[in-house]
Amino acid sequence: MIHETSPEYRKQLAVVDTYMTRLGKGSSAAFLDDFWSELCKLSAIESDEQFRSGLYLGSQLILALSQPPARIPRP
């Protein structure tokens, strides 16, 4: 299955591409390689933190839903 990109995505990609072209003209290949390596590390940390947060919230929800219902006194 081929995923079609949205017009909004393609428009933003064109904007980012202009910045990438400007970066490439003003920076050495070694600098850009180091920059992208560090940016990837940052992205991985952010992704891990979001995963942990979601896992924690999911486990809290499961624990809350697995509790027995409160007893209601009969009149």
PyMOL Python script that loads the backbone (N, CA, C, O; Angstrom):
from pymol import cmd

cmd.read_pdbstr("""\
ATOM      1  N   MET A   1       0.839  -1.178   0.000  1.00  0.00           N
ATOM      2  CA  MET A   1       0.000   0.000   0.000  1.00  0.00           C
ATOM      3  C   MET A   1       0.885   1.243   0.000  1.00  0.00           C
ATOM      4  O   MET A   1       1.788   1.364   0.829  1.00  0.00           O
ATOM      5  N   ILE A   2       0.636   2.143  -0.904  1.00  0.00           N
ATOM      6  CA  ILE A   2       1.406   3.377  -1.002  1.00  0.00           C
ATOM      7  C   ILE A   2       0.672   4.464  -0.229  1.00  0.00           C
ATOM      8  O   ILE A   2      -0.524   4.685  -0.417  1.00  0.00           O
ATOM      9  N   HIS A   3       1.408   5.132   0.636  1.00  0.00           N
ATOM     10  CA  HIS A   3       0.822   6.193   1.452  1.00  0.00           C
ATOM     11  C   HIS A   3       0.969   7.522   0.724  1.00  0.00           C
ATOM     12  O   HIS A   3       2.081   7.942   0.401  1.00  0.00           O
ATOM     13  N   GLU A   4      -0.144   8.173   0.472  1.00  0.00           N
ATOM     14  CA  GLU A   4      -0.133   9.484  -0.174  1.00  0.00           C
ATOM     15  C   GLU A   4       0.088  10.561   0.883  1.00  0.00           C
ATOM     16  O   GLU A   4      -0.551  10.547   1.935  1.00  0.00           O
ATOM     17  N   THR A   5       0.987  11.484   0.601  1.00  0.00           N
ATOM     18  CA  THR A   5       1.208  12.584   1.537  1.00  0.00           C
ATOM     19  C   THR A   5       0.180  13.676   1.281  1.00  0.00           C
ATOM     20  O   THR A   5      -0.268  13.881   0.153  1.00  0.00           O
ATOM     21  N   SER A   6      -0.179  14.364   2.342  1.00  0.00           N
ATOM     22  CA  SER A   6      -1.184  15.423   2.228  1.00  0.00           C
ATOM     23  C   SER A   6      -0.564  16.666   1.588  1.00  0.00           C
ATOM     24  O   SER A   6       0.653  16.844   1.631  1.00  0.00           O
ATOM     25  N   PRO A   7      -1.389  17.517   1.002  1.00  0.00           N
ATOM     26  CA  PRO A   7      -0.872  18.775   0.445  1.00  0.00           C
ATOM     27  C   PRO A   7      -0.194  19.631   1.517  1.00  0.00           C
ATOM     28  O   PRO A   7       0.810  20.291   1.250  1.00  0.00           O
ATOM     29  N   GLU A   8      -0.748  19.612   2.722  1.00  0.00           N
ATOM     30  CA  GLU A   8      -0.157  20.379   3.823  1.00  0.00           C
ATOM     31  C   GLU A   8       1.262  19.885   4.126  1.00  0.00           C
ATOM     32  O   GLU A   8       2.171  20.680   4.361  1.00  0.00           O
ATOM     33  N   TYR A   9       1.435  18.544   4.117  1.00  0.00           N
ATOM     34  CA  TYR A   9       2.755  17.967   4.367  1.00  0.00           C
ATOM     35  C   TYR A   9       3.735  18.366   3.271  1.00  0.00           C
ATOM     36  O   TYR A   9       4.862  18.771   3.558  1.00  0.00           O
ATOM     37  N   ARG A  10       3.307  18.252   2.014  1.00  0.00           N
ATOM     38  CA  ARG A  10       4.193  18.599   0.897  1.00  0.00           C
ATOM     39  C   ARG A  10       4.583  20.073   0.926  1.00  0.00           C
ATOM     40  O   ARG A  10       5.720  20.425   0.614  1.00  0.00           O
ATOM     41  N   LYS A  11       3.634  20.937   1.304  1.00  0.00           N
ATOM     42  CA  LYS A  11       3.916  22.370   1.396  1.00  0.00           C
ATOM     43  C   LYS A  11       4.959  22.638   2.480  1.00  0.00           C
ATOM     44  O   LYS A  11       5.909  23.389   2.258  1.00  0.00           O
ATOM     45  N   GLN A  12       4.783  22.022   3.651  1.00  0.00           N
ATOM     46  CA  GLN A  12       5.739  22.218   4.743  1.00  0.00           C
ATOM     47  C   GLN A  12       7.093  21.608   4.397  1.00  0.00           C
ATOM     48  O   GLN A  12       8.130  22.158   4.771  1.00  0.00           O
ATOM     49  N   LEU A  13       7.099  20.486   3.692  1.00  0.00           N
ATOM     50  CA  LEU A  13       8.349  19.860   3.270  1.00  0.00           C
ATOM     51  C   LEU A  13       9.125  20.785   2.340  1.00  0.00           C
ATOM     52  O   LEU A  13      10.352  20.853   2.420  1.00  0.00           O
ATOM     53  N   ALA A  14       8.428  21.493   1.463  1.00  0.00           N
ATOM     54  CA  ALA A  14       9.088  22.448   0.567  1.00  0.00           C
ATOM     55  C   ALA A  14       9.720  23.584   1.360  1.00  0.00           C
ATOM     56  O   ALA A  14      10.812  24.043   1.026  1.00  0.00           O
ATOM     57  N   VAL A  15       9.040  24.041   2.406  1.00  0.00           N
ATOM     58  CA  VAL A  15       9.594  25.100   3.256  1.00  0.00           C
ATOM     59  C   VAL A  15      10.859  24.603   3.947  1.00  0.00           C
ATOM     60  O   VAL A  15      11.880  25.290   3.968  1.00  0.00           O
ATOM     61  N   VAL A  16      10.778  23.399   4.513  1.00  0.00           N
ATOM     62  CA  VAL A  16      11.940  22.831   5.206  1.00  0.00           C
ATOM     63  C   VAL A  16      13.089  22.611   4.226  1.00  0.00           C
ATOM     64  O   VAL A  16      14.253  22.811   4.573  1.00  0.00           O
ATOM     65  N   ASP A  17      12.761  22.202   3.013  1.00  0.00           N
ATOM     66  CA  ASP A  17      13.796  21.952   2.011  1.00  0.00           C
ATOM     67  C   ASP A  17      14.594  23.212   1.702  1.00  0.00           C
ATOM     68  O   ASP A  17      15.802  23.134   1.480  1.00  0.00           O
ATOM     69  N   THR A  18      13.943  24.368   1.684  1.00  0.00           N
ATOM     70  CA  THR A  18      14.687  25.609   1.432  1.00  0.00           C
ATOM     71  C   THR A  18      15.687  25.880   2.557  1.00  0.00           C
ATOM     72  O   THR A  18      16.803  26.333   2.305  1.00  0.00           O
ATOM     73  N   TYR A  19      15.284  25.602   3.788  1.00  0.00           N
ATOM     74  CA  TYR A  19      16.216  25.764   4.913  1.00  0.00           C
ATOM     75  C   TYR A  19      17.364  24.763   4.818  1.00  0.00           C
ATOM     76  O   TYR A  19      18.511  25.102   5.110  1.00  0.00           O
ATOM     77  N   MET A  20      17.060  23.542   4.415  1.00  0.00           N
ATOM     78  CA  MET A  20      18.106  22.525   4.287  1.00  0.00           C
ATOM     79  C   MET A  20      19.124  22.930   3.217  1.00  0.00           C
ATOM     80  O   MET A  20      20.325  22.723   3.389  1.00  0.00           O
ATOM     81  N   THR A  21      18.647  23.496   2.131  1.00  0.00           N
ATOM     82  CA  THR A  21      19.543  23.952   1.070  1.00  0.00           C
ATOM     83  C   THR A  21      20.456  25.056   1.590  1.00  0.00           C
ATOM     84  O   THR A  21      21.657  25.053   1.324  1.00  0.00           O
ATOM     85  N   ARG A  22      19.880  26.002   2.334  1.00  0.00           N
ATOM     86  CA  ARG A  22      20.687  27.088   2.905  1.00  0.00           C
ATOM     87  C   ARG A  22      21.703  26.550   3.912  1.00  0.00           C
ATOM     88  O   ARG A  22      22.839  27.022   3.954  1.00  0.00           O
ATOM     89  N   LEU A  23      21.307  25.573   4.717  1.00  0.00           N
ATOM     90  CA  LEU A  23      22.245  24.975   5.677  1.00  0.00           C
ATOM     91  C   LEU A  23      23.403  24.295   4.947  1.00  0.00           C
ATOM     92  O   LEU A  23      24.564  24.425   5.337  1.00  0.00           O
ATOM     93  N   GLY A  24      23.064  23.570   3.885  1.00  0.00           N
ATOM     94  CA  GLY A  24      24.090  22.853   3.132  1.00  0.00           C
ATOM     95  C   GLY A  24      25.105  23.777   2.485  1.00  0.00           C
ATOM     96  O   GLY A  24      26.282  23.432   2.383  1.00  0.00           O
ATOM     97  N   LYS A  25      24.664  24.944   2.050  1.00  0.00           N
ATOM     98  CA  LYS A  25      25.574  25.894   1.413  1.00  0.00           C
ATOM     99  C   LYS A  25      26.489  26.576   2.420  1.00  0.00           C
ATOM    100  O   LYS A  25      27.617  26.938   2.085  1.00  0.00           O
ATOM    101  N   GLY A  26      26.013  26.755   3.659  1.00  0.00           N
ATOM    102  CA  GLY A  26      26.792  27.507   4.639  1.00  0.00           C
ATOM    103  C   GLY A  26      27.541  26.666   5.645  1.00  0.00           C
ATOM    104  O   GLY A  26      28.223  27.214   6.511  1.00  0.00           O
ATOM    105  N   SER A  27      27.436  25.350   5.561  1.00  0.00           N
ATOM    106  CA  SER A  27      28.063  24.493   6.568  1.00  0.00           C
ATOM    107  C   SER A  27      28.822  23.355   5.904  1.00  0.00           C
ATOM    108  O   SER A  27      28.516  22.948   4.784  1.00  0.00           O
ATOM    109  N   SER A  28      29.817  22.854   6.621  1.00  0.00           N
ATOM    110  CA  SER A  28      30.588  21.728   6.093  1.00  0.00           C
ATOM    111  C   SER A  28      29.796  20.434   6.268  1.00  0.00           C
ATOM    112  O   SER A  28      28.873  20.361   7.079  1.00  0.00           O
ATOM    113  N   ALA A  29      30.166  19.433   5.506  1.00  0.00           N
ATOM    114  CA  ALA A  29      29.499  18.134   5.592  1.00  0.00           C
ATOM    115  C   ALA A  29      29.693  17.518   6.977  1.00  0.00           C
ATOM    116  O   ALA A  29      28.777  16.889   7.508  1.00  0.00           O
ATOM    117  N   ALA A  30      30.869  17.692   7.559  1.00  0.00           N
ATOM    118  CA  ALA A  30      31.138  17.136   8.887  1.00  0.00           C
ATOM    119  C   ALA A  30      30.240  17.786   9.937  1.00  0.00           C
ATOM    120  O   ALA A  30      29.707  17.106  10.814  1.00  0.00           O
ATOM    121  N   PHE A  31      30.076  19.107   9.843  1.00  0.00           N
ATOM    122  CA  PHE A  31      29.202  19.802  10.791  1.00  0.00           C
ATOM    123  C   PHE A  31      27.769  19.310  10.659  1.00  0.00           C
ATOM    124  O   PHE A  31      27.114  19.025  11.661  1.00  0.00           O
ATOM    125  N   LEU A  32      27.278  19.210   9.428  1.00  0.00           N
ATOM    126  CA  LEU A  32      25.906  18.754   9.223  1.00  0.00           C
ATOM    127  C   LEU A  32      25.711  17.327   9.717  1.00  0.00           C
ATOM    128  O   LEU A  32      24.665  17.002  10.278  1.00  0.00           O
ATOM    129  N   ASP A  33      26.709  16.476   9.512  1.00  0.00           N
ATOM    130  CA  ASP A  33      26.625  15.097   9.990  1.00  0.00           C
ATOM    131  C   ASP A  33      26.540  15.065  11.514  1.00  0.00           C
ATOM    132  O   ASP A  33      25.716  14.347  12.080  1.00  0.00           O
ATOM    133  N   ASP A  34      27.390  15.839  12.172  1.00  0.00           N
ATOM    134  CA  ASP A  34      27.357  15.906  13.639  1.00  0.00           C
ATOM    135  C   ASP A  34      26.027  16.478  14.128  1.00  0.00           C
ATOM    136  O   ASP A  34      25.438  15.977  15.086  1.00  0.00           O
ATOM    137  N   PHE A  35      25.568  17.527  13.462  1.00  0.00           N
ATOM    138  CA  PHE A  35      24.302  18.156  13.842  1.00  0.00           C
ATOM    139  C   PHE A  35      23.151  17.160  13.767  1.00  0.00           C
ATOM    140  O   PHE A  35      22.359  17.051  14.702  1.00  0.00           O
ATOM    141  N   TRP A  36      23.058  16.430  12.651  1.00  0.00           N
ATOM    142  CA  TRP A  36      21.956  15.480  12.493  1.00  0.00           C
ATOM    143  C   TRP A  36      22.076  14.323  13.466  1.00  0.00           C
ATOM    144  O   TRP A  36      21.061  13.809  13.937  1.00  0.00           O
ATOM    145  N   SER A  37      23.289  13.903  13.777  1.00  0.00           N
ATOM    146  CA  SER A  37      23.468  12.830  14.762  1.00  0.00           C
ATOM    147  C   SER A  37      22.937  13.258  16.122  1.00  0.00           C
ATOM    148  O   SER A  37      22.232  12.502  16.790  1.00  0.00           O
ATOM    149  N   GLU A  38      23.279  14.473  16.524  1.00  0.00           N
ATOM    150  CA  GLU A  38      22.810  14.971  17.821  1.00  0.00           C
ATOM    151  C   GLU A  38      21.301  15.218  17.808  1.00  0.00           C
ATOM    152  O   GLU A  38      20.624  14.979  18.808  1.00  0.00           O
ATOM    153  N   LEU A  39      20.781  15.691  16.690  1.00  0.00           N
ATOM    154  CA  LEU A  39      19.340  15.904  16.576  1.00  0.00           C
ATOM    155  C   LEU A  39      18.582  14.578  16.664  1.00  0.00           C
ATOM    156  O   LEU A  39      17.513  14.511  17.270  1.00  0.00           O
ATOM    157  N   CYS A  40      19.134  13.531  16.064  1.00  0.00           N
ATOM    158  CA  CYS A  40      18.513  12.202  16.153  1.00  0.00           C
ATOM    159  C   CYS A  40      18.520  11.688  17.585  1.00  0.00           C
ATOM    160  O   CYS A  40      17.549  11.079  18.032  1.00  0.00           O
ATOM    161  N   LYS A  41      19.616  11.932  18.310  1.00  0.00           N
ATOM    162  CA  LYS A  41      19.674  11.522  19.719  1.00  0.00           C
ATOM    163  C   LYS A  41      18.602  12.242  20.525  1.00  0.00           C
ATOM    164  O   LYS A  41      17.934  11.634  21.362  1.00  0.00           O
ATOM    165  N   LEU A  42      18.439  13.543  20.272  1.00  0.00           N
ATOM    166  CA  LEU A  42      17.419  14.329  20.965  1.00  0.00           C
ATOM    167  C   LEU A  42      16.027  13.782  20.663  1.00  0.00           C
ATOM    168  O   LEU A  42      15.196  13.651  21.562  1.00  0.00           O
ATOM    169  N   SER A  43      15.782  13.469  19.416  1.00  0.00           N
ATOM    170  CA  SER A  43      14.488  12.932  19.017  1.00  0.00           C
ATOM    171  C   SER A  43      14.222  11.585  19.682  1.00  0.00           C
ATOM    172  O   SER A  43      13.096  11.307  20.093  1.00  0.00           O
ATOM    173  N   ALA A  44      15.254  10.748  19.788  1.00  0.00           N
ATOM    174  CA  ALA A  44      15.102   9.442  20.433  1.00  0.00           C
ATOM    175  C   ALA A  44      14.776   9.598  21.914  1.00  0.00           C
ATOM    176  O   ALA A  44      13.943   8.867  22.449  1.00  0.00           O
ATOM    177  N   ILE A  45      15.431  10.549  22.580  1.00  0.00           N
ATOM    178  CA  ILE A  45      15.156  10.793  23.999  1.00  0.00           C
ATOM    179  C   ILE A  45      13.714  11.252  24.171  1.00  0.00           C
ATOM    180  O   ILE A  45      13.007  10.774  25.059  1.00  0.00           O
ATOM    181  N   GLU A  46      13.284  12.170  23.331  1.00  0.00           N
ATOM    182  CA  GLU A  46      11.916  12.680  23.405  1.00  0.00           C
ATOM    183  C   GLU A  46      10.909  11.556  23.171  1.00  0.00           C
ATOM    184  O   GLU A  46       9.898  11.464  23.867  1.00  0.00           O
ATOM    185  N   SER A  47      11.190  10.711  22.198  1.00  0.00           N
ATOM    186  CA  SER A  47      10.305   9.594  21.892  1.00  0.00           C
ATOM    187  C   SER A  47      10.235   8.622  23.065  1.00  0.00           C
ATOM    188  O   SER A  47       9.155   8.145  23.415  1.00  0.00           O
ATOM    189  N   ASP A  48      11.381   8.328  23.672  1.00  0.00           N
ATOM    190  CA  ASP A  48      11.411   7.431  24.829  1.00  0.00           C
ATOM    191  C   ASP A  48      10.616   8.008  25.990  1.00  0.00           C
ATOM    192  O   ASP A  48       9.887   7.282  26.667  1.00  0.00           O
ATOM    193  N   GLU A  49      10.751   9.308  26.224  1.00  0.00           N
ATOM    194  CA  GLU A  49      10.020   9.947  27.321  1.00  0.00           C
ATOM    195  C   GLU A  49       8.515   9.911  27.064  1.00  0.00           C
ATOM    196  O   GLU A  49       7.734   9.686  27.989  1.00  0.00           O
ATOM    197  N   GLN A  50       8.110  10.127  25.829  1.00  0.00           N
ATOM    198  CA  GLN A  50       6.688  10.075  25.503  1.00  0.00           C
ATOM    199  C   GLN A  50       6.155   8.653  25.667  1.00  0.00           C
ATOM    200  O   GLN A  50       5.035   8.459  26.140  1.00  0.00           O
ATOM    201  N   PHE A  51       6.953   7.665  25.277  1.00  0.00           N
ATOM    202  CA  PHE A  51       6.541   6.272  25.437  1.00  0.00           C
ATOM    203  C   PHE A  51       6.367   5.931  26.911  1.00  0.00           C
ATOM    204  O   PHE A  51       5.367   5.328  27.298  1.00  0.00           O
ATOM    205  N   ARG A  52       7.349   6.320  27.741  1.00  0.00           N
ATOM    206  CA  ARG A  52       7.258   6.040  29.173  1.00  0.00           C
ATOM    207  C   ARG A  52       6.036   6.713  29.791  1.00  0.00           C
ATOM    208  O   ARG A  52       5.345   6.121  30.620  1.00  0.00           O
ATOM    209  N   SER A  53       5.780   7.939  29.387  1.00  0.00           N
ATOM    210  CA  SER A  53       4.626   8.662  29.909  1.00  0.00           C
ATOM    211  C   SER A  53       3.327   7.951  29.526  1.00  0.00           C
ATOM    212  O   SER A  53       2.437   7.793  30.362  1.00  0.00           O
ATOM    213  N   GLY A  54       3.216   7.531  28.291  1.00  0.00           N
ATOM    214  CA  GLY A  54       2.025   6.812  27.835  1.00  0.00           C
ATOM    215  C   GLY A  54       1.874   5.467  28.511  1.00  0.00           C
ATOM    216  O   GLY A  54       0.765   5.057  28.852  1.00  0.00           O
ATOM    217  N   LEU A  55       2.986   4.778  28.704  1.00  0.00           N
ATOM    218  CA  LEU A  55       2.955   3.483  29.386  1.00  0.00           C
ATOM    219  C   LEU A  55       2.487   3.653  30.825  1.00  0.00           C
ATOM    220  O   LEU A  55       1.684   2.860  31.318  1.00  0.00           O
ATOM    221  N   TYR A  56       2.986   4.681  31.495  1.00  0.00           N
ATOM    222  CA  TYR A  56       2.589   4.959  32.877  1.00  0.00           C
ATOM    223  C   TYR A  56       1.096   5.283  32.954  1.00  0.00           C
ATOM    224  O   TYR A  56       0.387   4.754  33.809  1.00  0.00           O
ATOM    225  N   LEU A  57       0.623   6.152  32.058  1.00  0.00           N
ATOM    226  CA  LEU A  57      -0.800   6.503  32.062  1.00  0.00           C
ATOM    227  C   LEU A  57      -1.675   5.291  31.755  1.00  0.00           C
ATOM    228  O   LEU A  57      -2.730   5.108  32.363  1.00  0.00           O
ATOM    229  N   GLY A  58      -1.232   4.470  30.815  1.00  0.00           N
ATOM    230  CA  GLY A  58      -1.985   3.264  30.476  1.00  0.00           C
ATOM    231  C   GLY A  58      -2.056   2.287  31.633  1.00  0.00           C
ATOM    232  O   GLY A  58      -3.105   1.696  31.888  1.00  0.00           O
ATOM    233  N   SER A  59      -0.943   2.115  32.336  1.00  0.00           N
ATOM    234  CA  SER A  59      -0.943   1.193  33.478  1.00  0.00           C
ATOM    235  C   SER A  59      -1.816   1.733  34.608  1.00  0.00           C
ATOM    236  O   SER A  59      -2.494   0.964  35.290  1.00  0.00           O
ATOM    237  N   GLN A  60      -1.804   3.054  34.810  1.00  0.00           N
ATOM    238  CA  GLN A  60      -2.666   3.648  35.837  1.00  0.00           C
ATOM    239  C   GLN A  60      -4.142   3.436  35.482  1.00  0.00           C
ATOM    240  O   GLN A  60      -4.960   3.165  36.362  1.00  0.00           O
ATOM    241  N   LEU A  61      -4.476   3.557  34.212  1.00  0.00           N
ATOM    242  CA  LEU A  61      -5.851   3.342  33.771  1.00  0.00           C
ATOM    243  C   LEU A  61      -6.268   1.890  33.989  1.00  0.00           C
ATOM    244  O   LEU A  61      -7.370   1.624  34.471  1.00  0.00           O
ATOM    245  N   ILE A  62      -5.396   0.960  33.639  1.00  0.00           N
ATOM    246  CA  ILE A  62      -5.701  -0.457  33.834  1.00  0.00           C
ATOM    247  C   ILE A  62      -5.900  -0.763  35.309  1.00  0.00           C
ATOM    248  O   ILE A  62      -6.833  -1.478  35.674  1.00  0.00           O
ATOM    249  N   LEU A  63      -5.033  -0.228  36.160  1.00  0.00           N
ATOM    250  CA  LEU A  63      -5.190  -0.442  37.602  1.00  0.00           C
ATOM    251  C   LEU A  63      -6.507   0.138  38.110  1.00  0.00           C
ATOM    252  O   LEU A  63      -7.190  -0.489  38.921  1.00  0.00           O
ATOM    253  N   ALA A  64      -6.859   1.315  37.644  1.00  0.00           N
ATOM    254  CA  ALA A  64      -8.105   1.939  38.087  1.00  0.00           C
ATOM    255  C   ALA A  64      -9.319   1.132  37.624  1.00  0.00           C
ATOM    256  O   ALA A  64     -10.293   0.985  38.363  1.00  0.00           O
ATOM    257  N   LEU A  65      -9.254   0.615  36.407  1.00  0.00           N
ATOM    258  CA  LEU A  65     -10.388  -0.148  35.884  1.00  0.00           C
ATOM    259  C   LEU A  65     -10.482  -1.546  36.483  1.00  0.00           C
ATOM    260  O   LEU A  65     -11.554  -2.151  36.462  1.00  0.00           O
ATOM    261  N   SER A  66      -9.388  -2.067  37.013  1.00  0.00           N
ATOM    262  CA  SER A  66      -9.400  -3.423  37.562  1.00  0.00           C
ATOM    263  C   SER A  66      -9.821  -3.465  39.029  1.00  0.00           C
ATOM    264  O   SER A  66      -9.943  -4.546  39.604  1.00  0.00           O
ATOM    265  N   GLN A  67     -10.039  -2.318  39.631  1.00  0.00           N
ATOM    266  CA  GLN A  67     -10.481  -2.273  41.028  1.00  0.00           C
ATOM    267  C   GLN A  67     -11.936  -2.738  41.107  1.00  0.00           C
ATOM    268  O   GLN A  67     -12.738  -2.446  40.220  1.00  0.00           O
ATOM    269  N   PRO A  68     -12.268  -3.466  42.178  1.00  0.00           N
ATOM    270  CA  PRO A  68     -13.670  -3.873  42.320  1.00  0.00           C
ATOM    271  C   PRO A  68     -14.548  -2.643  42.550  1.00  0.00           C
ATOM    272  O   PRO A  68     -14.103  -1.651  43.127  1.00  0.00           O
ATOM    273  N   PRO A  69     -15.780  -2.717  42.100  1.00  0.00           N
ATOM    274  CA  PRO A  69     -16.658  -1.558  42.289  1.00  0.00           C
ATOM    275  C   PRO A  69     -16.932  -1.318  43.777  1.00  0.00           C
ATOM    276  O   PRO A  69     -16.898  -2.246  44.585  1.00  0.00           O
ATOM    277  N   ALA A  70     -17.195  -0.096  44.110  1.00  0.00           N
ATOM    278  CA  ALA A  70     -17.497   0.250  45.502  1.00  0.00           C
ATOM    279  C   ALA A  70     -18.820  -0.386  45.908  1.00  0.00           C
ATOM    280  O   ALA A  70     -19.756  -0.469  45.113  1.00  0.00           O
ATOM    281  N   ARG A  71     -18.878  -0.828  47.145  1.00  0.00           N
ATOM    282  CA  ARG A  71     -20.127  -1.425  47.642  1.00  0.00           C
ATOM    283  C   ARG A  71     -21.122  -0.313  47.961  1.00  0.00           C
ATOM    284  O   ARG A  71     -20.801   0.684  48.607  1.00  0.00           O
ATOM    285  N   ILE A  72     -22.307  -0.526  47.492  1.00  0.00           N
ATOM    286  CA  ILE A  72     -23.375   0.435  47.751  1.00  0.00           C
ATOM    287  C   ILE A  72     -24.266  -0.169  48.835  1.00  0.00           C
ATOM    288  O   ILE A  72     -24.799  -1.264  48.659  1.00  0.00           O
ATOM    289  N   PRO A  73     -24.429   0.533  49.950  1.00  0.00           N
ATOM    290  CA  PRO A  73     -25.270  -0.037  51.014  1.00  0.00           C
ATOM    291  C   PRO A  73     -26.728  -0.145  50.565  1.00  0.00           C
ATOM    292  O   PRO A  73     -27.261   0.733  49.887  1.00  0.00           O
ATOM    293  N   ARG A  74     -27.340  -1.235  50.962  1.00  0.00           N
ATOM    294  CA  ARG A  74     -28.756  -1.430  50.617  1.00  0.00           C
ATOM    295  C   ARG A  74     -29.623  -0.665  51.604  1.00  0.00           C
ATOM    296  O   ARG A  74     -29.308  -0.599  52.793  1.00  0.00           O
ATOM    297  N   PRO A  75     -30.716  -0.085  51.114  1.00  0.00           N
ATOM    298  CA  PRO A  75     -31.591   0.665  52.029  1.00  0.00           C
ATOM    299  C   PRO A  75     -32.328  -0.234  52.996  1.00  0.00           C
ATOM    300  O   PRO A  75     -33.099   0.250  53.824  1.00  0.00           O
TER     301      PRO A  75
END
""", "prot")
cmd.dss("prot")
cmd.show_as("cartoon", "prot")
cmd.util.cbc("prot")
cmd.orient("prot")
